[in-house]
Amino acid sequence: MSKSLPYSMKDVHYDNAKFRHRSFFKVISGTLLSSNMRRECVSCSTGKFLGLLMIFGLACLMLTHANGTHSVSDGLAKGIRTNEEAKVVTDVGIRFKNLWRRAPRLPPQLSPDEKVSYGNFPGRAEEPNVEEKWKARQQNVKEAFNHSWSGYKRFAMGYDELMPVSQHGVDGLGGLGATVVDALDTAMIMGLDEVVSEAGSWIESHLLERISQKGQVNLFETTIRVLGGLLSAYHLSGSDQGMNSSHKGPKPTLYLDIAKNLADRLLSAFTSSPTDIPFSDVVLRDSSAHPSPDGLSSTSEVSTLQLEFNYLSEISGDPKYSIEGMKVLAHLKALPKVEGLVPIYISPHSGEFSGENIRLGSRGDSYYEYLIKVWLQLRAIQDGNFTYPYDMYEEAMRGVKHLLVQKSIPNELVFVGELPYGSKGAFSPKMDHLVCFLPGTLALGATKGITKEKAMKDNLLTFENLENLKLAEDLAKTCFEMYSVTSTGLAPEIAYFHTKEYFESGLDGGNKSSEYVNDIIIKHADRHNLLRPETVESLFVLYRITQDPKYREWGWHIFESFEKYTKVDSGGYTSLDDVTTVPPGRRDKMETFFLGETLKYLYLLFGDSSVIPLDKFVFNTEAHPFPIKDAI
């Protein structure tokens, strides 16, 4: 178990030189021995007398100052000097005292290397040919979306998901046409009016009827995909600032009306529960709810509803949605945690956590994501005391760094492991691909959505912010290497990391030329790829914040691998059975999040950073952007 961060702060050490204490004797000797005073004063007896007098006076001044209420170092550490201290010395004394005064503690600044390299970053007017390259690559992503939609429309229109190899549809998410709703705002962002019209027309004709007739759905999945998609479409189809209001399809109010109808039924999960923790499943047709068969809810699921319900209350004017959602976070705030970390299960019957399993992968991930995002969403419209989600986030990230972050052997990839038996149990070097959301969340939490350059210029970053941003970049590197270490260039669902305590031979990713082939272990049961978005999501956020073009290049490599190994000629893209072999076996499933998240984040990564800016929008965990009130 790591006791401290497994990497240094060398990227900000250049700044520490500004803060080093300047010895009194070094200041005096340096001043006397390096100035013209030395040469002139020692040449006459009067000068010698004056020099001795000055030294005597300075010694007296030092003794007088040492008896003051505050020490010089204390005063400077606080960045102030009190009026009482100022009265202790004369005007002449103040001038002499300035000779040994320590330089004030300055906020973190860009390093010289960063200042030079920023001049070449894409966010700062790239060369015309470079801009054209990324426009062309963005167009490639748009074509991939069109290919996905054409296969879905041809073989599975109205079903939740497409089976692209066998060319039919399947309902695995309650039968609400999840792909239609999940993909709609992506098409809007890409300016694909024909797709917007087709999806909007289907929603107008069928979705309300489906909602009133369908049976059991999962509260979490339905909220993030369907409710979130409707709310985002409502905003993007309107005439808000900076948005294209010429989209075809139904009027924006249709999306809002259906969203309210759906949310009213989903509220039964909250009102049916004996505690503030909602049940996991809802029967839509009769607006009833019940717990899962084992009686438990996932911690991530109950804490990943608030962005959607808050935004619905904002645009509908009805506070009931936000009230129910925020009750959950307030309840979680009061529960005991392990350095801000929480178990992955919670009981809606008792309102208490169940078990000790702590991880940032499945069932734990978006709890941490929504802490910072809910705070960003509401901080401008709440009073100044609304800090608890941010406080919970900061505490949790400190816990992650202390308890879950380690480095691999032999090449020191930084990764986030698990504590399946709690903080007193053994550490597991297992990392789900789902954990690759964390680099983007850490970067967003550090700068609050603005660029690192602007945050530094405006003195908005603390050293903890910089530490978290460094960890974000290290983890993003690891997530990308989970792709490049395999034969297909696509990541497995789960990876393990070689540590002093754990190693299994013969389970590498297949790419023998990778520098990290011995760091990453991929078990046979974990080698599938579901077209997941978490890595490209973090690359998008990190590119927006750091403006470092390497994140675009990494995203392009991932997109090329999707094109090469997952594209189905008849339409759509398929999940894979084994990313370590070529050709990989096909699983025959195109998840809704491939259109709703993966391709959206790639498109935004390759495009203009002014589109859906991170300081004015917050993305839900399904990549549906909601505007931050008073930020647009």
N, C-alpha and C positions, 0 to 999 in steps of 0.2 A: 504494500500500500504506500502510495507516495505521500511524503510528508510536506512537500513543497512543490512549487511549479517545476516541471522538468525542463525548463528552458530559462535562459538568462534574460536580463533586461538590457542587453548590450545595445539594442536599437535606440535606447534613450540615454545611455551612459554619457554620450557626448554632452548632454545637458548638465550632468552632475558637476562638471568642472565649474559651472557658474555658481554652485552652491557651497563650494568648499570653504571652510573657515580660514580666514587670513590671520596668521599669527601676528600679534602686536609687534614683536621684535623683528619679524621679517618685513613688516610694513615700514617700520622706522629705519631699519638698516637699508632696505631697498630704496627708500625715499632719499636718505642722506647720501648713500654711496653712488646712486645713479644720477644725481642731479648736478647742475652747475654749482649748487651751493657748496658742495665738497671742495671743488677746485678753488672757489673764490674765498671761502671763509678761512681755510687753513693758511692762507697767504699773509694774514696780518693778525696781530695780537688782539685787536678789537673783535675780529671775526671769531677767534678762538673763544674769547670771553662770551660773546653772544651765543655761540654754539653750545657751550656748557650750560648757559642760562636756559636755553630752549629745552635741552634734555632734562634739566632739573624741573622745569615747569611741566613738561609732559609727564614725568614720573609722579609729581604731585597730583596732576589731573587724573591719572590712572587710579591712584589710591582713593581719591575723592569719589570717582565714579563707581568704584567697586563697592562702596558702602551705600549706593543708591537703592531704591526700592526694587528695581528690576535690573538684571544683568543685560549687557549689550546683546548677548546671544538670545536671551529670552525676548527682548524687545523686537529683534529682527525676525525671530521665528514667528512672532505674531504679526510681523509686517507693519508695526506701528511704533511710535515713540510717544510716551505720555507727556503731558504738559509738566508734570512734576519733575520728570527727568530733565526736561529741557531747561528748567530753572536752576538746576544744580550747577551748570557751567556758565561761564561768561561767553560773550560773542567770540572772543579770541579762542577760548577753549573749544567751542564748537568747530571752529575752522581746523584746529589741530586734531580733534577727535575724528573728523572725517577722514583723516589719513589712514586710520586702521579699521574704519567701519567695514563690516563684511557686506559684500554685494547682496542686494535683496533677493529673496527666493522668487525666481521667475517661474511662470507656468511652462509646461512642456512646449517645445518648439520643434519645427521640422528640422531634421538633420541636414547637413550640407548635401549629402547624396540625394536625399528626397527632394530638396529644392531644385537640384539640377534635373533630376529625372522627371519631375512634374511637368517640365516644359515640353516633354514628348508624350504626355499622356493623352488618350483620346478625348477626354473631357475638355481639353484645352486646344481646340482647333487642330485636328490632325491634318496631315498632308492630304491634298485632294484625292490622290490615288488610294490612300489608306481608307478614307471615308467611303470611297466607291466600293472597296473590297467588302466592307462590313454591310453596306447596303445590299450588295449582291448576296451575301451570306444570310442576311435577314430575309431576303426574297426566297432563298432556299427553304427556310423554316416555314414561310407562308405556304409554299408549295407542298411541304410535308403535311401541313394542316389540311389543305385542300384534299390531298390524297387520303388522309384519315377520314375526313368527313364524307368523301365520295363513297368509300367502302361502307361506312356506317349507314349512310342514306340508302344505299343500294340494297344492303342485306339485312339491316337491323333497325330501321327507322322506328322510333317509339319504344324500343327495348332499352334496358339500362345499358347494356354493353354489347359490343360486336365480337363475334368469334371469327376473325378474319380468314383463317385457314379453311375452316369448314363452311364459311360464308352464311352464317345465320346469327340471330340475336339471342340474348339471354337476359333474364331478369334476376339479378342477384342483389339488388339494392331496394327492393320494395315495389318495382314496376312503375316508377314515376318518370321514365324516360330520362334517366340521370345524365346520359351523355349529351342529350340536347341542351339541358340547362347548364351543365358544367362547361360546355364548349362555347356557349353563346357570347360571353363577354370577351373571350379570346378572339372570336371573329370580329367583334366590334372594334377591339384594339387594333387588329390587323387591317381594318377597313374592308372586310369581305362582305359587302352588302347583300350579295345573293344568299350566302349562308345565314346571315342575320335574318333575312326575310323568311327563309325556310324554317329556321329554328323558331323564330317568333310566331309564325303561323301555326306551327304544331302546338306550341305552348298555348296559344289563344284558343285552339280548337279542342285540345285534349287534356291538358294538365289539370284543370280544376275538376273535371269529371273523374280523373284518375284518383286525385286526392280524396274525393268524397266516397270512393268505392273500394279503395285498396285496404288491405289488412295491415299486418304488422310491419313496422319499419324500425330501424335503429335511430334513436334520437340524435346521436352524434353525426352519423353519416348523412342523414337527411338534412340536418342543420347546415353542415359545412358545404355540402354539394348543391342541394336543391334550393334551400332557403338562401344560402349565400350567393348562389348564381343568380337568383331572381333579384336580390337586392342590388348586386353589382350592375346587372343589366338595367335596372331602373335608373341608376345614376348615369351610366354611360350613354343611355339612349336619350337623356334629357339635354338641356341647353346650358349646363353648368360651365363655368369658366374653363377654357382650354379644351373642352370636349367637343367632338363632332356631333352636332345634333341632327345631321341629315340621314342617320341610319334608317333603313327601311324596317318594316315590321310594325307591330301594334304600338299603341301609345304607351308611354312609360307607366301611366297609372294602372294599366293591366297587370304589369309585373308586380307592382305594389299591392294591388288587391289580392292577387293569388298568394303573395308572400304572407299577408295578414291571415288569410284563410288557413294556410298551412301552419303558421306559427300558433294560431289559436288552438289547433288540435295538438300540436307538440307541447303546449303548456301543461297538458294533462300529466306529463311525466313529472313535472314539478309539484302540481297541486295534489297528485295522488300519493306522493311520498310522505311518510310520517316525519321526515327531517328536511333540511334544506338541500339535501343531495337528491337529485332526480333519479327516477327509475331509468333503466337503459332502453326500454322498448315501448313503442306506442302503437296502438291500433287506430289507424286514421279514421276509418269509417264511423266509429262510434266514440272517438275522442277519449279513449281509455288508455291506461298505461299499466305496466307491470315490470317487475325486476327480471333480470336474466335468470336462467335455470339455477345457477349457483347462488343467487341472491345478491351478487356483488356488481358494482359498476367499476369501469376503468377510471382511474384518477384523471387521465388525460381527457377522457370523453366528457366528464361532467364539468371540466374546467375549460372546455374549448367550444363554448356556446355564446360567450359573452359579447364578442365583437358583433356577431350577427344580431343578437337580441337588442343590444344597445343602439345599433344603427337603425333597426326597425322602429324602435321607440322614437328616435330622433325625427325620422321622416314621416311617421304616422301621427305623431303627437300624442301617442298613448304610452304612458310610462310603464305599463304592466309588464311588458316584455323585459325591459332592462331591470326592473325590480327583481324579477324571478332569477334572472341570470346572475346578477351581482350578489344575490344572497349566497350563492354557492361560493364565490371567492371570499366573501366575508367569513363564511363558516370555515373554509380551509385555512384562512389566516390564523384562526384561534387554535388549530390542532397542533399537537407536538410534531416536530420535524427533526431530522438529523442534519444539522448544519444547513438548513433550508431545503434539504432533499426529502422527498416523500415516497412512500411505497406506491406501487402501481395499481393497487385495488383499494376501494373504499365501499363501505356498506351504507346503502340508503336507509336501512332500518335503524342502525345505531348512529349513523353519522360519523363513524370512526374509520380510520385506515385499517386495512386488513392485511396481515402478513408483513414481511420485512423486505421484500424484494424491491431494490432501488435500481432504476436504470433510466436512461434517456432515450431508449428505443421504444418499441411498441408499448402502448398503454401508459407511458410516462412522458413522452416527448412534448406534446403541445401544451401540457400544463405550464412548462417553463416558457414556451414561446408566447403564450397569451398573457403572462404576467406583464411583460414589457409592452406588448401591443395594446392591451386594454388601458394601461397608463397613458400611452401616447395618444390613444383615441379620446380619452376623457379629460386629460389634464387641463386643457384650455377652458372647459366648460364647468369644471368642478371648482370648489373653493381650494385655497392654497393648502389645505390639510389633506388633500387626496394624494397621499404618497405611498399608501401601504402596498399596492401591487409592485411599485418600483422597489420598495424596501425588500419585499419578498424575493423579487428577482435578483437583487444584488446579493442577498444572503445566499441564495441558491447557487449563484455562479461562484461564490467563494467556496461553497461546499463542493462543487464540481471540481474546482482546481485542487482542492485539498485531498479529496477522497477518490476521485474517479479518473483523473488525468495521469497517464504514464507515458513512457517512451518505449518503442519497440527495439529489439535487437536484430541485426547489428547496426542499422542505419538511423535509429532514433526518430522514427515517425511518431509524432504526438497523437495519441488516441484517447478516447473516452471509454472506459470499461464499465463493468457492472458490479453491484454488490447483491447477489441473489439471496444472501442470508443476512442482510443488514450490515451495518458499519462494523460489527464485531466479527463478521464472518469473512470467508476468503474472498479475495478480489478475483473477478473473472475478466480476462482480456478479450472479451467479446464485444463487438461493436456492430449494431445493425446499420444498414444503409440509412435507415430513418434518422439516425443520430446526425447525419450530415445536414440537417436543418440548423444545427447549433452554430456553425461559423457565421451564417447570416444573421442569426438572432444576436450573437455577441457583438457583431459589427453595428447592428442597428441600435443596440443598447448603449454602445460606446459614444456614437455621434448623434443619436436621435434622428438619423436619416439624412443629415447634411454631409457634405464631403469632409474627409479628414483634413484636407487643406484649409477649408473654411473654419472648421472647428478649432484647428490650431491657431489660425490667424486671430480668431476672436477669443482666444484663451478659454475655451469651453471644455477642454479635456483634462481630466485628472490623470494621475499616474495609474490608477486602477483602470480607467478607461483605456489607456494605452496598453496596459497589460492584457486586458480582455481582447483588444483588437489584435494584438500579437498572437494570442491563443487562437483567435478566429482564423488568422492567416495560416497558422501551423496546421490547424484541423482541416482547413480547405485543401491544403496540400495533401494531407493523408487521404481525404475523400477522393481526390483526383487520382491518386496512386492506386486506390482500390479499383479504378477503371483500367489504368494503364498496365497493371500487373497481370491482367488476364489475356488470354489468346484473342478474345474478341474485342478488347478495349471497352468492355462493359462491366459494370460492377456486379458482384454477387449480392444477394439479399442480406447476407450476414458474413462478416469476416472476423477472424481471430488474429491476435498479434503475438509474435514471438517475444517472450519475456524470459527472465532468469528462471521463473517458476514453470513456464509452459512452452512446449514446442512439440509439434508433430511433423515428422518428415513425410515427403511424398504427397503433400496437400497444397502445393503452390498453385498460382493462378494460370500457369501454362506459358506465360511470356518470359522465357529464360533470359532475354536481353534486358529485362527490367532490373534496375538497381535494387529494387525492394522485393525481389522474388523470394528472399528468405525471411523477410519481415512479416509478410501477410500470409495467413493460413486460411484456406477455404475448404471447409468440410463438404462432403458429397451432398448432404441434405440441404446445403445452403447456397448452392451454385446457381440458382435461378435468378432471373432478372425480370422485374415486373414493369419496366419502363418508368421507374420512379423519378420524381422531380427534385428530391431534396438537395442533391449536389449542385445541380444547375441553378436552383433557387439561391443557394449561398454564393455561387459564382456571380450571379446577377447583383446581389446586394453588395458584395465586396467590390465588384467593379464600380458600381455607382459611388461607393464611399471612398475607396482608395484611388480610383481612376487608373489602376494598374492594368495595362492591356493583357497581361498574362492570363487573367481570368476569362477574357474573351477567347483567347487561343485555346485554353483548356475546354471551354464550352463547345468550341467548334470541333475539337477532337472527339468529344462525346457524341455530338450530333452526327458526325461522319460514321461513327460506329453504329448508331441507331439506323442510319440509312443503309449501311452495308449488310447488317445482320437481322434486322427486325422488320424491314419493309416487305409487305406482301403485294405482289404485282396486281392482284385484282382489287386492291383497295384496303387501306388500313395498315397498322403495324402490330406485331405480335410480341407477347412476352416469350421468354426463352427458358429452356430447362437447364442448360449448363453453359455458362459463359467461359469456361476454361477449355472448351474443345471447339474445333472448327471442322465442318460447319456445326453450329449449335442446334440442338433439338428445339422445336417450337412448341410452345404451350397452348397456342390458339386462344389468346385473350388480349383484347385491347382495353385496358382500364380507362375509366372516364378521365382520370387525372392526367393521362398522356396529352389529351387535348386541353383540359382545363388548367393544367399546371406546367408540365414539362415543356411543351412547345411554346406556351405563353412566356415563360421565363427565358427561354432561349431567344425568342423574338425580341423581348425587351433588352436582353443582354447585348444583342448586336445592334440595337437601335439608339436613337437619340435619348439622352438621359433626362430630357425635359418631359418625356411622356410618362405619365404616372409617377411623379417625383416622390421619393420616399419620405420627404418631410411634410408632404401634403396628403398622402394616402397611407393607409395601413392595409396590408394583405391578410385575409383570413388564411387559415391553414390549408385551404384548397385553392389558394392564389386568386381569390376574388377580391379586387380592391374596393375599399370603402373610403370615401373622402373624410379627412379629419376636419371637424367643424372649426371654423374661424382660421383655418390654415390655407384655404383656397381663395 
